Amino acid sequence: MDYIQQLKDWLGDERVTTNPTVLEHHSHDESYHTPHLPDVVVFPQSAQEVSEIMKLASERHIAVTPFGLGSSLEGHAIPYHGGISLDFSLMNQVLEVRPQDFLVRVQPGVTRTQLNKELKKHGLFFSVDPGADATLGGMAATNASGTTSVRYGVMRDNVRDLEVVLADGRIIHTGSMTAKSSSGYHLTGLFVGSEGTLGVFTELTLRVYGIPEATMASRACFPTVQDAVDTVVDILSAGIPVARIELIDERSIRQVNAYKETSYPENPTLFIEFHGSEQGLSHDVEFAQTIAGEHGCTEFLFETDSKARAQLWDVRHNMAYAFIHKSPGKKMMVTDVCVPFSELAGAVVDARAAIDGSGLDGAILGHVGDGNYHVILMIDLNDPAEVANAEKLNAHLVEYALSRGGTCTGEHGVGVGKAKYQRIEHGAALDVMQSMKHVLDPTGILNPGKIFGA
């Protein structure tokens, strides 16, 4: 592979490596999908370097797979066609903070925590919180969201502009710094969520927010999942500005109690966070408590102190660990469907019945403010029957969601794991997507195998 030596001559041995340990690190992400080694890992430091790398890859028909931190959950960063794993860890600078515009420019390797540490100096924060301390480039590539999307939107809502290197090496900008524009196609929306299949991000301009004056957290228990979901619908209908609203089922809380030796009520439970002013929050929480009471709420607790808030959300934060601790040697598999509000209660009940019927054990949590819910399963990757059983359960959840106007992935992305559902979900629209892919990447070198399958 003489192109590797060409890259080394240009960028140096330290930034172009075939070290076995480094190759292995770039062969997988956090998912259960089968790893695959790249041929070489390259660490660019600028958009111009990425452009030259892409020109070389285009000429030689070499696959290029972008890599942030490898925290994705559907195999996005796994280089199944070998080639170049393009690691953005050296492009990790916060380039500009514009407090009066509520904007920030960053390189793709900046992590969410790193950005918020810098923004805090200006009284600002970046809202999208997928849980993992992922890179912002990776979050944009998968259109990540998480617990705060009910208030602040998903990644696509918070990206104003992208600097993108195309497959042929051209460098383009997709948007601007303005709050709105009616000029041209909305390319930013096209590239966000494209999972590295249309271009490589080298800079992002993001919308940020003022840190709220006050934050309050609450935990509310209900007799049934339906009661909890009805409460969410009424809270949102009332215009109460919740920042996070999460649902966990009773089986999941039972597992946390066993893991932490706690005695939380084993009922469907909502975890709610409110952002606003001191005076406004008191009214909002009181109003939310009244609504919860109308739906049979059996316990409603709230806290403003940061330490007490963390304790109140202890169940939510420890749920995944409770199942991991119970299943040493197993790998976590996380499903990610999303349904309309009206279908959420039935979907959660169906998911629990499907888990119990499968013989597997798992947790259910939902970002109920936007209809997105996850099943967490611990599986033995060395047991083909167990893997097949888990994939069958995942397929059931996807089919249920699609049959009710939902989607196969609310926030994790397609990668390789959800590629098989794209035709079912999108129909003829998938052909339009493939046409766009062919125009922007005619030789198919950008993250091949993702979204559209092998």
N, C-alpha and C positions, 0 to 999 in steps of 0.2 A: 504494500500500500504506500506508494511513493508520495501520495498527497499528505500523509502524516509527517514525513520528513520535510516536505515543503512548508507545512504549518510550523514545524519546530524551527526551521531556519528563519522564519519570519517573526514568530512570537516568542521563541525561546523554549527550552525544555521544561521550565517551571510552569508554564501556562499551556503546554500541550503535552499530555501525559498518557502513557499506556500502562502505568503502574497497576498491577493486578488489584490492589486494595482499593484504589480510586475507581477503577472500572467496576468493581463489585458494588461500591457505594452508589454508583449511578445506574445500576441494573434493576432497581426496584423503587417502589414508593411505599406508602403505608398500607397499601391494599393487600389482598390475598392473591392477587394475580401473579402468574409465573414470571420470575425475573428473566432478564436477557441482557447480556453484556453489550455495551457499545464497543466500537473498535478503538475509539480515542475520546478523551475528555479535553475540551478546550475552554479556557477561562478568558473571555474577552474583557476589555476595559473601556470600550467606547463603541458608539454606533458605527463609526467608520470601520473599526475592526470587524464588527459583525457583518457589515456590508461586504467586506472583502472575503470573509469566510463563506458567505452565502454565494458570492460569485463563483468561488472555487467549487463549492458543492454542486451548484447548478451545472457548471461545465462538466463535472465528473459524474453527475447523477448519484451523489452521496446523500444518504438520509441525514437529516438534522433534527434532533430532539431537544427542545429547550428544557432546562433543569433549574428549578429554584432551590427549594429545600427538600424536595421529595416527599412532601406531606400530603400529596393528592391521594384520593381514595378509589380511583377507578383505572389505575395503570397509565395515567397521562404521560408520566415521565419515563416510562419503560421503553428503551430503544429496541423494539422488536425487529427492526431491519438493520440493526448494528449502526455503523456510520459514526457520526459525531454527536456526542452529548454536550450541549452548549450550556455550561454552568455560569450563572450570572452572579456568583457570590462576590466577585471583585467590582461589580457595578452596583454598589450599595450606598450611594450618596443621596442625602436630601439636598437637592440642588437649590431650591428657593421656596421660602414661605412668604405668602402674600396675605397677611392678616386681614387687610381691609377688603380683599376680594374673596376671603374664605377659600383660598386655593393653595395648593402646594405642588411643586414639581419634584419628582423623585425618579431615581433609576430603578430598574425592575428588581434588583436584588435587595432593596430595602424591605425589612420585615415590618409587620403591623406594630409590634411593640416598640421597635426602634423609632418608627415615625411618631408614635404617640408621645414618646419621651421627649422628642424634639418639639412637637407641637405644644406640649404642656407649658413651655416657656412663654408662649404667646396666648395662653388661655384658650387653646383650641384642642380638638381631638378628631381623629378619623374614626368614623362610626362602624364600618363593616367589621364584624367580629365572627369569624368562622370557627373559633375555638382554638385551633392550632395557630402557632405564631408563624404563619406562612409568609412568603414574599408577596409583595404587592403585584409584581408581574404575574406570578402564578395565580393569585386571586382574580386578577382581571382576565386571565386566559380561561378560567373555568367559570366566570361570572359567579364567584363565591358570594355567600351571604351569611346567614347564621342567626343568632338570637336577636339582633337589633333591627332586622329588616322591617319589622312591623312599624317602626317609627321613622327610620332613616333610609329605607330602601336597600336594594341589593347593589352589587358592585357596578352593574351597568348604569345605575342611577347616579353614581358618584364619580364616574370618569368623564372628564370634560374633553381631554385630548390624549392621543397616543402618538408617540413616535414609533413607527413600524418599519422594520427592514423586510422587504419582500423577498421572495425566493430568488429573484434575479439580482438582488443586491441594491435595488432602488430604496431610498429612504423617504418616507412620506409622513405627513402629519394628518390625522383624521378629523381634528376638531379645532377648537379655539379656547380662549379663556372666558368667553361670554356665557352668561347664564342661559341664553337661548339663541337659536339660529334657525332660520328657514332656508339656508343656503346649501344647495346640493344634497346628495345622498347622505344619510346618517352613517358614515363609515365607522365611527366610534362604536356604535351599537352593533355593527356587523363583526368587528374584530374582537370586542369583548365577548368571551364565551366561545371563541373559535379554537381554543385549546392548542395553539401553536400550529394549526393546519393551514393558516392563510398568511401568516407573517410572524416575525419575531419582535416582541416589544423591547424597546431600548430606553424609553422614557414615558412617564405617565404624569398627567396633570389631574389632580384629584380635588374633589369638593370636600371641605372640612367644616366643622361646626364649633360654636362656642361651648365650652364646658358648662354644663347646667349649674345653676346656683345651688340646687339641692337634688339629692337622689334618695329615693325611698324604695325599699324592697318589701315584698309581702309573700306569704305562702297561704294558700287556701285549699282546704280539703273538701271533697264532695262525695255523695253516695255513689254516683255513677259517672262514667265518661261523658254521657250525654249532658248531664247537669253542668259539668265543667265547660264543655264546648259551648253550650247555650249562654253561659256566663260571659265567655269571651266575646261572642257575637254581640251581646247587649252592651258590654263595656266599650267595644269599638263603635257601635252604633250611637252611643251617647257622646262620642267625641272625646273621651278621656284619653289624654296623651301618654299612653303606656310606651315604654322604650323596649321592653322585653316581656314576652308572655309565653311561658313554657308549660307543657303538660307531661306528666309522668304517670304511668299506670301503676296499679297497686302491686303487681308482681315485682316490678322494678324496685319499689320502695322496700319491699320485703327483703330483697337481696342486699340493699344498702344497710338495712338494720342488722342483718346477719354479719356483714362485713365490718361495720363500724361499732357493733354492739350498742346500737341506739334503739329508740322506741318510737320512731316517727309513726303517726297514724298510717296504716296500710290501706289507703284509699286513693282513688284518682286525685291528683294534686296539681294545682296551678302554681307556678312561680312567676311573680310579676315584679317588674321594676318600673318605677315612675321617675321621669326627669322633669324638672321645672323649677318654679320659685318656691320658697318656704311656704308662703301663704297659699299659693295655688295647689301645692301638693296635698296639704291637709284636706282641702275640699275634694280633690280627686280621689284620694284613698278612701275617704268616708263614703263617697258616691259609689266607688267600686265595691266596698264592703256591703253596702245596701243591696246592690245588684246581685252579688254573690249570695246574700241571705235569701233573696227571692228564689234562688235555685237550689236551696237546701244545703248551703255551705255549713259544714259542721265545725270548722275551725278557720279563723282568719287572723293571722299574725302579721305585724309589720314593724320595720325598724328603719332608722335613719343613720345610725352610727355605722361606719364602714365595717368594723369587726363584727358587729351584730348582724349586719346585712349578709356578710359572707357565711356566718353560721346558719342563718335562716335558709340560705341556698345550698347548704351542705349536701343535701340529698342529690340535687341536680349536678353538683360539681363532682361528686364521688360515684355516680352511678356506673360509668364505664369501668372505673377501677374496681368496683365491687365484682363485676363479672370477670374481669381479667384475673383478679386474685383467685377467683373460684376455679379458673380454668388454666392452670400452668401448662405451658407448652403448646397452647392453641393460639390461633391468629384471629384477630377481630375482623368480622365482616359487617359492614354497615350499609343498610338499604337507604333509599333516599327519594321516595315518591312524594308527590304533592297533589292535593285534591282541592276542589272548591270547598268553601266553608261548610256548606250545607251537607257535604258528604263526609266531613272529618270524623264525627263521632262513630258512624257506621264503619268507617275505614279502620279506626283504631280497634274497635271491637272485633272486626274481621281479622285483623293482624294478630291479635292475641289468640283467637281461636285457631288460626293457621299455625302459629308457633307451637301451641299445645298439641295440635294434631300431628305435627311433624316429628315429635319426640325430641326436638332441639330445645335449648333453653336460651332465653334472650330477653332484652329490655326493650321497652317502647318509650320513646320520648318524641315530643312534637313541638315545633315552632308554631303553635296553634294560631298565632296572629296572622299567619299567611298560609295555613293549610299544609305545611310541610311536616312530615313525621318520619322518624327513623326507627328501624329495628336493628338492635345490636346483637349479633350472634358470635359466639366463640366456637371456632371450628378447627378440627385437626386436619391440616393440609396433607398429612400422610395417610389419611383415611379417605379413599375415593368415594365410598358410599356416603360418608358424612358431608363431603364437599358437594356431591350431587344433590343430597337432600337439602342443603342450604341454598343451592342455586335454584332448586325447584320452588322453595319457599319464596325466594326473591322474585322469581317469575310470576308467582301467584299475586304478590303484592303489586307488581307492575301492571299485570293484566287487570286487577281490580281497579287501580287508579285510572288506567286508560279507559276502561269501560264507563267511568263516571266523569269523563271530561277532564281528567288530570294529566300528569306528566310522569315519565319514568324517572326523572331526576329534577329535584327542586333546586339543588345547590352544589352537588358534588361534581357534576359534569358527566359527559358520556364516556370519554376514554375508550377503553376496549370493553368494559363491563356492560355498558348499555348500548353498544353499537347495534346489537341484534334487534333492539326494539325501535330503531329509528324509522324504519319503513312503516311499521304498524302505527306509530304515533303521527308521523308527518305525511305519509302518503306521497302524492306527486310533488309535494314541496321539497322532499328530499332530493329529487332530481334537480331542482333549482339550486339547492345548496351544492350539489356535486358539480354543477356547471360553474358556479362561482369559484369553487376550489380549483377546477381545471384552468380557468382563466388566470388566476393568481399564482397557481403552482402547477404548470402544465406537465412537469416531469415527476410530480408527486413526491418531492423530497422532504416536504415539511411535515414532521411528526406522522409518518405514514402508519396506517392501521388504526388511527384514532377517528372516532365519530362514525366513519363510513365502513369500518371493518377492514380485514386484510386485503 
